Amino acid sequence: MVEAATAEAITATWRRESARLVGALVRMTRDIDLAEDLAQDALVAALETWPGQGVPANPGAWLMTTAKRRGIDHIRRADNLRRKTEELGRAEEVSAMPDLDSQVDHIEDDVLRLMFLCCHPALTPESRAALTLRLVGGLTTTEIARGFLVPDATMGQRISRAKRTVAEAGTDLELPTGAERTQRLDDVMAVVYLVFTEGYVATAGDDWARPDLVQEGIRLARLLAEIAPDEPEVHGLQALLELQGSRLPARTDAEGSPVLLDDQDRSRWDQLLVRRGLAALARAEELAGRGKPVGSYSLQAAIAAVHARARTAAETDWGRIARLYDVLATAAPGPVVEVNRAVAHGRAAGPAAGLAVLDAVDPDALRDSPLVPSVRGDLLERSGHHAAAAEEFAEAARRTRNEGERTLLLRRAAHARGLAGGPTD
């Protein structure tokens, strides 16, 4: 049995180093499955060795060296030893193999390369997210399956298909440059944001949120900011996730029921995440001031920062938020932005202004989403049209697949019906 302290050290090391480990092994073997197998073998070796010998001074280097040794053993057993050895560039003896510290120049590129690989254009967004969580996040198939509410076997097949698709695409493992790099970096950020948002407001299931996916999204955003430090939008993404993630402790009450932003106890917001988010936003704005464009993540982070700086809901500067949403609507137009812009204008200039923005949204754009009727219900309730608000909240409840959100919406519908003088059940 692995002692608790050692097991915790192994888990922490794996989460911290797995992306670097797999990234380096993919670069050398040009084989995703083999790289992952070698990394897993090194993890098993740590589980077997560290309890008796103690945690190494440099556990990441230990894992890397162990994985490489096993990789060479694997190649030596193959018939094409010479060709593969030349590909690996590892003609020296195992005893002369350098550890992680001697390959610092490659570490950041290896991780970024791995993230680009996981977000290959041939993959669907869902497969990109799953493969990123598996190879970059170091999560098990079971953990990923639980996060996205699918059976283990289904998630395992999705990850296997994603690996096969990437292999069949014959992708170049070198870092892309120019316009391709920009496009792929956008894809990587989109996947990190997808992971976070699936945790922040779960698409389906019994839970309002999934903190494990929120935390993993934030961790991936921090990692991306470390390996792409000159990209303002990367810091904007980190800022957005840190600031929104700071609210997680206050988003549910003692019974686990959802709590809306206006009703949250802001003393429960994680102030460390707030400070991290504001610092990341300042870095994004600094880089943007050097001539690089401000993007949608930085603008959304600026909006989140307005909420974070308000000590109470009543102190929120909704006028500034509305202006920021106007800019965001130009920089990244879309129906979700317009719905959120309606909320902001409804708070800044009154419900009628918000409804005017909402009425301009294409009714077919978010047909299956609860977003439009829930926002319309809120604006109608604020304008005193309680019966109509109740109908909108009930419609939103019918559309959602998240039980926590459904409970909240039905509660708001009942409250609105009560204000209208109708039955509440």
N, C-alpha and C positions, 0 to 999 in steps of 0.2 A: 504494500500500500504506500503510495507516495504521500509524504508528510504534507500537511496543509500549506506550510510556508513555501516549501519547494514547488508544490503544484501551482501555487499562486505566482511564483517567480517564472515558472515555465510558461504559464498562460500569458502573463504580461509580456515576456520576451517574444513569444510567438506573435502576438497582436502587433507588437512594435516592429518586429524584424521580418515578418513573413513576406511582405511585399518586396523588400530589398532582396531577400533570399530567392524568391521565385523569379523576380525580374532578372537577377544575375544568371540564374540557371537557364532561363529561357534564352537569354542572349548567347550563352555558350553552347547549349544543346540544340537550339532551334526546334524544340519539341515541347509543347505546353504540358502534355500529359507526363512525359518523362521528368520535366522540371518539377512539377507538382509532386510526383512520386518521390523524387529525391529529397525534396523539402520535408515531406511527411516522414520519410525514413529518418531524417535528422531529428525531427520532433520526437519520434519514438525512441531514438537513441538517448535523447535528453531525459525522457521519462524513466529510462532504464538506468542511466548513469548518474545523473545529478543527485538523486537521493542518497547514494552512497559516497560519492566523491565531493559533493557540495556544488553550489552554483558557481560556474567559472567567473573570473573577473570580467571577462568580456563575453557574455553569453551569445551575443549576435555573431561574433567572430567564430565561436565554437560551432554554432549551427552551420555557418557557411562552410567552414573547413570540413566538417563531417559530411555535409551534403556533397561537396566536390570530391572527396575521397570515394564516396559510394558511387558517384557518377563515373569516375575513372574505373572502378571495379566493374561496373556494368559494361562499359565500353570494352574493357579487356576481355570480357567473356564473349564479345561479339566477334563474328568472322571478319568484319571490316575494321579491325582495330586501327590500322595505320591511317586510313582515310578519316575516321572519326577523331582520332587523336590529333591529326593536323587541323581539323575543323575547330576543335576545342582550343588549339594552341597550347596544349598542356603536355609538351614532350618531356618536361622535367619530371623527376621522380616525385612520388606522393610526399615524401619527407621534405621536399623543398617547396611545397605548395604554400603560397602566401595566404594570410588570413584576411579577414574583412578590412582591417585597418590599412592594408597595402593597396586596396582597390577603391579608395575614397573618390578618386576622379570619376569612377563609373557609377557610383551608387545612385545619385540623383537621376541621371539619365536612365538607369535601369528601371527605376520605379515609374518615371514618366512614360517610358517606352511601354511598360506593362499596362499602365492605365490607357494609353492610346490603343494598345492591342485589344484590351477588353471592350473598347468602344469602337470596334471595327464597323465601318459603314454597312457591311453585309448583315449585321445582327439587328434584331428588333430592339427597341428601347428596353423591354422587359429582360431580354437575354443579356443585354449590355449590363444592366443593373445586377443581375444574378452573377455573371462572370466577374464583375468588379468586386462584388462582396466576397466571392470565393477566392480569387487570386490576389487581389489587393487588400481586401479587408481581413483575409485569413479566417473567415467564418466557415463553419461546417455546413454541409448541405442541409442538415436538420435545422440549424439556426436560420438559414436563409428561407427555407420552406415555411417555418413558423412565422417569420416576419411577413411573408406575402400570402399566408393562409392557403397554402397548397400542400398536398401530400409530399412526403420525402421523395417518393419515387418519381413524381411529376417534376419536382425541382431538379432531381438528379439527371433526368432525361433532358431537361432544358439546358443544364450546364454542359452535358456531354454533347448535345447538338451544337451548342455555341462553339465549343472547342473544335468540333469537326468542321463547322462552317469556316472558322478562321483558318484552319489548316488547309482546307480545300481552296480557299481564296488565294493561297500562296502569298500571303501578306509579307511585305518587307518589314523586318524587325527594326530597321533603323528609324530614328526619330524623323518625322516628316518636317518639311520646311515650308516657308512662305505661306501662301493661301491655304494649302492643305493642312499645315500645322494649326493655323487659326481655326479652321473648320473642325478639326479633330479635337482641339482644346475645348471648343464650344460643346462638342458632344460629351466630352469627359465631364465638364461642369454640369451639363444637363442631367447626366446619370447621377452624380453626387446629389444634385437638388432633388431628383426623383426619389432617391433613397430616403432623404430627410423628410420630404413632404408625405411620403407613405407612412412614415412613423409619426409625424406631427398630427395629421388627420387621416386616420386609416380609411382606406377605400371601402373596406367591408369588415364584418366581424363584430364581436361583442365589445371591443375596447375602443374608446374614443381616440387613444393614441398608443403608440408602441415605442416606449422610451429607448429600447435597444437600437432601433433603426435611426431614431433621432441622434443618439450618441454616435453611432457609426457614421452618419452623414457628416456630423461636425468634425469627427476625426479625419475623415477623408478630405474634407475641405481644408483643414489645417495642413495635412500632408501635401496637398496640391499647392498651397501657398508657399510651403517650404521649397518645393522643387521647381516652381515657376514664379520666383519672387518679383519679377519685373512686369508681371501682367496685372493691371489694375482690377480687371473683372474677377480674377481669382481671389483677390483680397476682398472685393465686394461680395462675392459668394460667401466667403468665410464670415464676413461681418453679418450678412443676412441670417445665416444659420445660427451663429452665436447669439444674436439678439433675439431671434424668434425662439430658439431653444431655451433661453433664460426664463421664459414664461412657463415652461413645462410643469414645475412644481405647483403652480397656482391654477392650472387649467382643469383640474378636477378637485372635487370636495372630498371630505373624509369618507364618503360612501362610494367614491369613484365616479360620480356623476359629472358631466361636463360643466365648466364654468366659463361664461362668455367674458371677453376682454374687459368690458366695462365693470363687471362684477368681481374681477380677480383681486385678491389681496396682494398688492404689489410688493409688500414686504417679503413675500415668499419668492419673488423673482430671484434667480441666481445672479448675484451682483458680480461674481467673478466672470461669468459669461457675458454680462453686460459690458464690463470693462474690456474684455477681449474683443468683443464686437465693435465697440467704439474705436478701439485702437486699429483694428483691421480696416474700418471705414476711413479713418484718417490716412492710413497708408494708401488706400485706393484713391482717395481724393488727391493725395500728394502726387502719385504717379499720373493721374489724369491731368494735373496741373502742368505736367511736362509735355503735354501735347497728345497724350494717348486718350482716346475717346472714353467717355463715361457710358457704361452699358446698363442693361436692365437690372442686373444683380446689385450694382452699386446704388441705383436709384431706389430699389426696393429696400436696401439696407438703410438708406437715408430716411425712408418712411418709418422703418422699424425703430430707428434711432429717436425719432420724434416721440414715439410711444415710450421708449426706454427712459427718456429724460423727463417725462411728465411724472411728478410724484403721485398724482391721482388721475383718474380718468377725466375728471372735470377740467384739469389743467392742460389737457391735450390740445396742441395747436392744430386744429383741424384745417384751418386755412392753409397752413404750410403743406399739410399732407395732400390737400386737394391740388395745390399747385404742382407738387411733385408727381402726382398721378397724371396731371395734364402733360407733363414732360414725358413720363413713362409711356403714355398712350401714343406719343409721337415716335419715341425710340423703339418701342416694342408693342405695336398695336395688336389687339386681340380681344376676344369677348370676355375673358376672365379679368383682364385689366380694366375693361369698361365697367364691369359689375363692381369691382372694388372702387373705381373712380366714382361710381354712383353713391356708394356708401360715404366716401369722403365729402363729396359735394352736398350730400344730404345732411351731414353733420355741420359742415361749414356754412351753408347758405339756407338750410331748411329742407324738410322732406320733399317739397315740390321740386326743388332743384335736383335732388337725387333721383326722383322718379322720372324727370325729363331725360336724364342721362340713361337710366335703365331702359326706358321705352325705346331708345334708339338701338339697343342691342338686338341683333338678329335672333328671333325667337327659336330658330332651328339650330343655332350654334351650340347651345348647351341644353338640348332637349331632354336628355336623360339625367342631368345633374340637378341636385337640390339647390344649387347656388342661387339661381335667379329668383325662384319663388321665396326662398328664405330671406333674401335681401329685400325683395318687394314687400314681404310681410312686415319686416322691421320698419321700412319707410312708411308703410300704411299705418302701422300701429303708432308711430311717432306723430303722424298727422291726424290721429283721432279716428281713423276708419277701422275700427276694431273688428267688425264682422268680416270685412274683406281681408284683413290681415290674418284672421283665423283660417280662412280658406287657403291662403297662400302657404301658411305654415303647415297645414295638413297636406297640401300637395307636395311640399318639400319633403315631408316625412315619408310620403309614399315613394319618393324617388331614391332616397338614400339607402345604401346597403350596410351602413354602419349603425349598429344597435344603439350605441351611446348617443350618436347624433339624432337618431330617430326619437329616442326618449326625450331629448332636449326640445326638439321641434314640436312634438305632441304636447309637451308641457306648455310651450309658448302658445300653441293653438288654443289650448284649454283656457289659459290666462286671458287671451284676447277675446274669446267667446264670453268669458265671465264679465269682462269690461263692456261688452256689447249687450249684455243682459240675456245671453243665451245659455244653454246647458254647457257644462264644462267637461262632460264625459261622453 
